Structures are given as structure tokens and as C-alpha cells.
């Protein structure tokens, strides 16, 4: 490269360029230009601002803690248990009160079970037999109640019977409940305490009204005008979920309680309210063999001779799942700079003017 070329490059560094605009008076080109501008503006207004809410800073990482308590007392008088009072320690599982809990509404009781030999339940396919060789000693009955002893116990005047088993005898009856045992459970109350926090904005709140009067929670009930008393009548929750209490209490079911928090955090904390919805989560229309909700538990005792025996209970009831979700939002620069009264103050701080000297 020659000396003249290097000199030209050096001098070009000090050149100043400015754009030259040509105005074309053409209606077709002008219309196309304005349509393009309108499309961009519509995209910003509709999609960015209205749909995606681009003017907001949001926090969807909600942190939540749920505490539940059930209260109520029921009286029953059955042939298996006699006269009995049921309180919260008897019918709520687990006792510590979490976001998932179970309320017993019905029972099949098998009292005075002892470890002994007896006939397997007739409704267990693997427990049926016609001769001793069908009952292999030491083999557990599939989906049954015990271990085969090697004997086949034939029914009177029948060529078929069931295997003798070593188990907790007598075995549980296979009959289904006819009516709920704890009918009074419809009037039990459920207290649901929910603490939430949006870590991005360091904002916390509870769904319980912040009052010093301890008697408030002993007398209030949830209602359309009282969302900060989260004490719900159990029967009302079932009804709001679209079910009938007597129907779900018979063989059990699953109810979802959803707490939705949508908080506008640039406003006062009182603008952040919980919203509740209720739904039946299991298939209430299905009448299959797996419909309903139940589990078994036993209570163990010893007689005067020190021999252990137990009362087996197959508990039907309602499982409640408390689910919490939501998001918090702050208005961003669009509102701060252009819409509020002090917009000029914030605009001056954001866009500081730099003067050349």
C-alpha cells in the first residue's frame, strides 16, 4: 500500500457522515410503510403488553406452607364396637395436620383377631381348592390373608372349598358398607392455615386475618364476605366440589382444595387475597372395583393370659389435598416512568442528561 493510500485512510477517520432522506410521494409505498408501522404497534400493544404483560415483573416461584386442623365429635353405636365417641384423634390421619389429610367416615370392623389357623376368604381366587395338593404348605395366598398350611377345607356338600391358612383369624369379611358410620362428619370443621412468600420481592402473607382476639377463630366461618377465616364446614366443601356427602362418605373419595394467590405487589398488602376452589379428584362416576378410597389399620391388645389379639379396621373416608399456587407481579418501568405523578422525577434519574464540552 502506497503512502497516498495510508494518508487517505488516516484522513477518513475524521470524516463525519450524516444520513440523507428521500421523500417518495408514492401512495402504494406510503400505505405499505404505514401498515408495517401499525402491525408493529399492534404487536406491542396486544401481544407484549396485554397478553404477555411485558410491563410487569413477575415471581412465580411461590413458597408455601400449609397447616390443617379438623374438629368435631361423633357418637356411634354398632354391634362390633358398641357405644363409642369419636374425636379428632380417632378419625384424622395423619394427626400432625399437613396439606394432605384423611377423615374417616366409614368402617368395616373385624374384632378379636388372633394368630391361628382358619379358612381363607372365599372371594380370594388363589385360596380356592378341591384337594389338599392345591394348598402348598408355606405358600402365601396371593392377595390373601395368610400362609397355606397344606389342608383344603371343603364346604359341606360341595367339591370346592378354601385352603386353610395361618393368619389373623377370623379373616376380614368381604362385604361392602351399606351406610356411613360417622354420619356426623358432615358437620366437622376444617381449619386450613396457609403461609406464602414470594422470595423475589421478599413479600409474605397468610390467609388468616391478623387479629389479636383469640376468640375470632373460634366463632368465625368461611364465607363470601369472610375470606380471612379459613374454617370450612366439611359438608360444604363436599357440596362445593359438586358431590353429595352421604355418597362420598360411604366408600370414600378424594377432594382437592385449591388456594390461588394472584398478588399485585406494588399495591398495599390487602390487595393480595386468597381465592378458593374445590373439586372432586377421583372419578366419582366410576363404579369399578377400585372406586372409592380406603385403607386398613389395627389396634392391638393383650388378654389376661398375655396373648396378643387385635381389632382390624378397614377405614373408608375422604382424602383432602390442599394445593397452593399463584404469582406476584410488580409494574415495571413503563408505569414508573410514564404513568405515575412523579414520572418526571424517575425519568430524570433513569435518563440522566450528559452534556458535551
VENLINRA-V490318 format. One record per backbone hydrogen bond with DSSP energy under -0.5 kcal/mol. CO is the residue of the C=O (numbers start at 1). NH is the residue of the N-H. E is the energy in kcal/mol with one decimal. If there is no record, write none. Layout:
BEGIN
{{CO;NH;E} {CO;NH;E}}
END
This chain:
BEGIN
{{2;6;-1.9} {3;7;-1.9} {4;8;-1.9} {5;9;-1.9} {6;10;-2.0} {7;11;-2.1} {8;12;-1.6} {9;13;-0.8} {10;13;-0.7} {11;14;-1.5} {12;15;-1.6} {19;21;-0.5} {21;23;-0.5} {22;24;-0.7} {23;25;-0.7} {24;26;-2.0} {26;30;-2.7} {27;31;-2.6} {28;32;-2.2} {29;33;-2.2} {30;34;-2.2} {31;35;-2.4} {32;36;-2.0} {33;37;-2.0} {34;38;-2.7} {35;39;-2.2} {36;40;-2.0} {37;41;-2.3} {38;42;-2.6} {39;43;-2.3} {40;44;-2.1} {41;45;-2.5} {42;46;-2.9} {42;47;-0.5} {43;47;-1.2} {43;48;-1.8} {44;49;-1.9} {45;50;-1.9} {46;51;-2.2} {47;52;-3.0} {48;54;-3.5} {53;56;-2.0} {55;332;-3.5} {56;58;-0.6} {57;330;-2.8} {59;328;-2.0} {60;62;-1.9} {61;199;-0.6} {63;197;-2.0} {65;195;-2.4} {67;193;-3.3} {69;191;-3.6} {71;189;-2.5} {74;86;-3.4} {76;84;-2.8} {78;82;-2.3} {82;78;-1.6} {84;76;-2.7} {85;87;-0.5} {86;74;-2.3} {87;90;-2.1} {87;91;-1.3} {88;92;-1.4} {91;104;-2.9} {93;102;-2.8} {94;97;-0.8} {97;68;-0.5} {99;322;-3.4} {101;320;-3.2} {102;93;-2.2} {102;104;-0.5} {103;318;-2.2} {105;181;-0.7} {105;182;-2.2} {106;316;-2.6} {108;314;-2.5} {109;111;-0.5} {110;312;-2.4} {113;310;-2.0} {114;116;-0.7} {114;169;-3.4} {116;167;-2.6} {118;165;-3.0} {121;124;-1.6} {123;125;-0.7} {124;127;-1.6} {125;128;-1.3} {127;163;-3.1} {129;161;-2.6} {131;134;-1.8} {132;135;-2.1} {134;136;-0.7} {136;139;-1.8} {139;148;-2.9} {140;142;-0.5} {141;144;-2.3} {145;168;-0.5} {146;141;-2.5} {147;166;-2.9} {148;138;-2.9} {151;153;-0.6} {151;164;-2.6} {152;154;-0.9} {153;162;-1.9} {155;158;-1.6} {160;155;-1.8} {161;129;-2.1} {162;153;-2.6} {163;120;-2.2} {164;149;-2.3} {164;150;-0.5} {165;118;-2.1} {165;167;-0.7} {166;147;-1.8} {167;116;-2.7} {167;169;-0.9} {169;114;-2.7} {181;183;-1.3} {182;185;-1.3} {183;186;-1.4} {184;187;-2.0} {185;188;-1.5} {186;235;-2.4} {188;234;-3.1} {189;71;-2.3} {190;192;-0.6} {190;232;-3.0} {191;69;-2.1} {191;193;-0.6} {192;194;-0.5} {193;67;-2.7} {194;207;-1.6} {195;65;-2.3} {196;205;-2.0} {197;63;-2.6} {197;199;-0.7} {198;201;-0.9} {198;202;-0.9} {198;203;-1.7} {203;198;-2.8} {205;196;-3.0} {209;211;-1.5} {212;214;-0.8} {213;216;-1.5} {215;218;-0.6} {215;219;-0.8} {216;219;-1.1} {216;220;-1.8} {223;226;-1.8} {226;223;-0.9} {226;229;-0.9} {228;209;-2.3} {229;231;-2.4} {230;192;-2.3} {230;232;-0.6} {231;222;-2.6} {232;190;-3.0} {233;237;-2.0} {234;238;-2.0} {235;239;-2.0} {236;240;-2.9} {237;241;-1.4} {238;243;-2.2} {239;242;-1.8} {241;280;-0.6} {244;248;-2.2} {245;249;-2.7} {246;250;-0.7} {247;251;-0.8} {248;252;-1.7} {251;293;-2.3} {253;319;-2.6} {254;281;-2.3} {254;282;-1.0} {255;321;-2.6} {256;258;-0.6} {256;279;-2.1} {257;323;-2.8} {258;260;-0.6} {258;277;-1.9} {259;261;-0.5} {259;325;-2.2} {260;262;-0.5} {260;275;-1.9} {261;263;-0.5} {261;327;-1.8} {263;265;-1.0} {263;329;-2.2} {264;267;-1.6} {268;271;-2.2} {269;272;-1.8} {271;273;-0.9} {273;262;-0.7} {275;260;-3.1} {277;258;-2.9} {279;256;-3.3} {279;281;-0.6} {282;284;-1.4} {283;286;-0.9} {288;291;-1.4} {293;317;-1.6} {295;315;-3.0} {297;313;-2.8} {299;311;-2.1} {301;309;-2.3} {303;306;-2.1} {307;303;-2.3} {309;301;-3.1} {310;113;-3.1} {310;312;-0.5} {311;299;-1.8} {312;110;-3.0} {313;297;-2.2} {313;315;-0.8} {314;108;-1.6} {314;316;-0.5} {315;295;-1.8} {316;105;-2.7} {316;106;-2.1} {317;253;-1.7} {317;319;-0.5} {318;103;-2.3} {319;255;-3.1} {319;321;-0.5} {320;101;-1.8} {320;322;-0.6} {321;257;-2.9} {321;323;-0.7} {323;259;-3.1} {325;261;-2.3} {327;263;-2.2} {328;59;-2.5} {329;265;-1.6} {329;266;-0.6} {330;57;-3.4} {332;335;-0.9} {332;336;-2.0} {333;337;-2.9} {334;338;-1.4} {335;339;-1.8} {335;340;-1.5} {340;343;-1.5} {342;346;-1.9} {343;347;-2.7} {344;348;-2.3} {345;349;-1.5} {346;350;-2.2} {347;351;-3.1} {350;352;-0.8} {353;355;-0.5}}
END
